[in-house]
Amino acid sequence: MHWLIAALVIVQFAWGWSMQAIPKQPPGLRADAFNLHKSVGLVIFSLMLVRLGWRLAHPAPPITGLPQWQRALARATHAALYVALFVMPLAGYLGSVFSGYPVKWFGVTLPAWGWKDPFLKDLMSTVHLWTSCLLLAAFTLHVAGAAMHALARDGYLRRMTLRSCADADASLGSG
């Protein structure tokens, strides 16, 4: 789940910034780009709900053997990632709801429950933008931390890899 969400976020981030350059006229190409962005954002939100449920049912092992500042930074970075990955798609969705345009999920028009409200649309767009900055900072810290542990060969990277998940599953079956 981690790697699927990471891949979608990387693609979504690049797509979100690049689609700003699509001209508003004619509207079709830009609308299609935004609708695809919204659709993937809703998928990320749904995957994050599943991930949160999994994390609540299966807490991460405690971080031991690291200085307190590194443990605190790791916890803060993970918290920022979770917050951003919930707030960002929610703000994007609400911005779309209050734009007055229909929200489409891979071509399926979702029920309209909101109303056109330029103030709320602009507020949600601002939240979406600033959350993208938070997400980029947290993502950068997360990757930098993983790279630092990989270079240090201190064993912490093993906790973060797909192999560690397979090892954990195997040990559950052998007990």
N, C-alpha and C positions, 0 to 999 in steps of 0.2 A: 504494500500500500504506500509506504514511504516513497519508493522510487517512482511509482506511477504518478503520485501527486507532484513530486519534484519535477518530473518530465513535463507534465501538463502546465505547471506553474512557469517553467522556463519558456515554453512555447507561448503561453498566454501573455506573459510579460512582454516578450518581443513583439508579438502580434498587437497587443494593446497600444504600445508606443508607436509602432510603424503605421497602424491604421489611421493615426491622426493626420497623416500626410495625404490620405485619399481625398480628392476634391469632393465638395458637397454636391456639385452638379456634374453629371446627372446623378440623382440620388440612389439609384439601384445598387451600384457597386459598393458604395459606402454603407448602405443599409444592410447588405448581405454580410459585409465584413463585421459590422457591429453585432448582427444577430448571431454569427458564429462565435464571436467573443463572449456574448452573453450566454450562449448555450454551453460552452466549455466552462465558463465561470460557475454555472449552476451544477455542472458535473463535479467540479472541484469542491463546491460547497457540500454536495451530497457525500462525496468521498470523505470529506473532513468529518461529517457527522458519524460515519462508520468508524473512522479512525479514532475519534474521541470516545465512542462507545467501547472500542477495543482497548484503548489506553486505560479507561476507567476500570474495565474488567481485568486487565493484565498490566499492572503498574510496572514501570521501568525499574530495573534493578538499581539499587542505590549507587551513587557515584562515590567511590572510595579511592584513597591514595592520591588525590589531587589536592593542591592548595585550595584554601577556602575561596579565594577570588576566582579560581577557575570553575569551581563547582557553582558558585553564584552566577558567573557569566553564562555557564551552560544552561542553568535553569531559566535565567532571564531571556536568553536567546530562544529557547524552546517556547517559553510563554509568549514571546513576541511573535514567533511564527504561527502559533495557534491562533492568537488574537487576530493577526493580519489575515490569515487564511479563512477566518469566519467573517470578519468585518468587511473585507474587501468585496467578496461576491455579494454579500447582503446589501452593501451600499450601492454597488453597481445595479443590482436588481431593483432596489427602491428608486434609484435615479431614473431607471427606465420606466417604472410604474408611474412616477410623477411627471414624466416627460410628455405624457399624452399619447405616445405611440404604443402600439401593442408589443408585448413581450413575447418573443418567439423562442421556442426551444427546439432546435434542429427542424425548423419549419412549422412546428405545431404552435398555434397561437394559444398562449396561456390565458386563463380567465382574467379579465380586467377587474380588479377590485379597488383600484385607486382612482385618482382624479388628476387632472392636469394642474400642477402647482409649480410654477417656475422657481419660487423660493426653495421649496423642498428638493426639487430636481437639482438646483445649483448646490445646495448644501450637501446632498448625497454625492454629487460629482466631486466636490472638494474633499469629502471624507475618502472617497475612492482614490483620489490622487495622492493624498497624504499617506494613506495606508499603503499605497504602492511604494512610497519612499521607505516606510517602516519595513515592509516586506523585503525590499532590496537590501537594506542594512542588516536585517536579521539573517537573511539568506547568505550574505557575504560573510558574516561572523560565523555562521554554521559551517560553511565550506572551509573557511580559514581554520577553524578549530579542528575539523576532520583532517585537513592537510597537515597541521601542526602535529597531530597525534600519529599520522602516517610517517612523517619524517622522523619523529622521535622514536618510533617503533616501540611504544610503551604498552601496547596491548589494548588500548582503548578503541582503536579503529575496528578491532574484531567485534566489539559490541554493536557497531554500526553497519556491518555488512550483511548481505543476504546469507552468507555462510553461517553466521552466528544464529540466524533464525532457523536454519536447517538443523544445526547442532542442538538447539533448544528443543525442536520438535522431536529429534531422535532420542534425546535424553528423557523426554516425557514418555515415549513409548517403551523405553527399557526399564522403567521404574516399576 
